[in-house]
């Protein structure tokens, strides 16, 4: 998933570690899906979703301004 117009001053957050750091630093994060901006704001929560039997992590939900975004379906970035 690409961030539109790579000439803009966006820095992609390629891993959950980067997202957790952005949350701790209270940075404003941009959320893109299929190259379209679908949300922005400070991360309120990061929650891992596991299989029903308590096994492997299936995906991670990032909550921003009360909206939930699936980590696997979105691209996250912040302004440089």
C-alpha positions in Angstrom: 0.0 0.0 0.0 1.5 3.3 -1.1 1.2 6.7 0.4 0.0 9.1 -2.4 2.5 11.6 -3.9 5.8 10.5 -2.4 7.0 14.1 -2.6 5.0 15.0 0.4 6.8 15.1 3.7 5.4 11.8 5.1 7.3 9.2 6.9 5.8 5.7 6.7 5.6 3.7 9.9 6.4 0.2 8.7 6.1 -1.8 11.9 4.2 -2.0 15.1 7.3 -0.9 17.0 7.2 2.4 15.0 3.4 2.8 15.8 4.0 2.1 19.5 6.8 4.8 19.5 4.5 7.3 17.8 1.8 6.5 20.4 4.3 7.1 23.3 5.5 10.3 21.7 1.9 11.4 21.1 2.6 12.1 17.4 -0.3 12.8 15.0 -0.5 9.8 12.7 -2.1 9.6 9.2 -4.0 6.5 8.1 -4.2 5.6 4.4 -6.1 2.8 2.7 -5.6 2.1 -1.0 -3.7 5.4 -1.2 -6.6 7.5 0.3 -6.4 9.3 3.6 -9.1 7.8 5.8 -8.1 9.1 9.2 -5.7 11.0 11.4 -4.9 11.9 15.0 -3.1 10.5 18.0 -3.1 6.8 18.7 -5.4 6.0 21.7 -4.9 2.2 21.8 -3.1 -0.6 20.1 -4.7 -4.1 20.6 -3.7 -7.4 19.1 -6.4 -9.7 17.9 -5.6 -13.4 18.5 -7.2 -16.6 17.3 -10.1 -17.8 19.4 -8.1 -20.6 20.9 -5.6 -18.0 22.2 -3.1 -18.8 19.6 -1.4 -16.7 17.0 -1.9 -12.9 16.6 -4.3 -12.5 13.6 -4.1 -8.7 13.2 -3.7 -5.6 15.3 -6.3 -2.8 15.8 -5.1 0.8 16.1 -7.6 3.2 17.7 -7.4 6.9 16.7 -10.2 9.4 17.7 -12.5 6.5 18.6 -12.2 4.9 15.2 -10.5 1.5 14.7 -8.2 0.7 11.9 -6.8 -2.7 11.0 -3.0 -2.7 10.8 -3.0 -5.2 8.0 -5.3 -3.2 5.8 -3.9 0.3 6.3 -0.7 2.2 5.9 0.3 4.5 8.7 2.5 7.6 8.5 3.3 10.8 10.2 4.5 14.2 8.9 8.3 14.6 9.0 
